[in-house]
Amino acid sequence: MSFYNWDMLPISPDRPGIVHRRIFGDEIQIQHLISEPGGTAPDLHNHPDHEEILYVQAGEWECTLGNEIRKIAPGDVVHVKKGQMHTLELKSNEPGMVLEIFHPILNTELANDKENFTIESIKNRMEFHEEPDEMNRGRPPEFV
């Protein structure tokens, strides 16, 4: 079993105003999408071989799913079927967060390094200080 902490995962800047943090299982990928207001939305696209679930955690979004356009907000969940055209755009003036789940793994190249981001692996690479730093966010070593 592997344990992770979102705050300790590396941030991947993917588009202007958009970053992701990712965790990979054997056949599933989960990622935390964080958007600044005005962040660049992806073009309408599909994943022919991947199913996707979106769970809105923060912000007001506009979701296009097939021919339907809908406003979604915290607590809303969207199921994107394999091959279904979709896009998601933050519409609020505050940062937005969406949990994205893919099956099977979407970013297979990134998944090759998945063991580098477990809490144990990060703990082994970090040097802890008395003062909280950005990486451990004040967590004592026994929690990292």
Secondary structure, DSSP 4 states (H G I P E B T S, - for coil): -----GGGSPPEEEETTEEEEEEE-SS-EEEEEEE-TT--PPPSB--TT-EEEEEEEES-EEEEETTEEEEE-TT-EEEE-TT--EEEEE-SSS-EEEEEEEES-S-HHHHTTGGGGSHHHHHHH----SS--TTTTT--GGG-
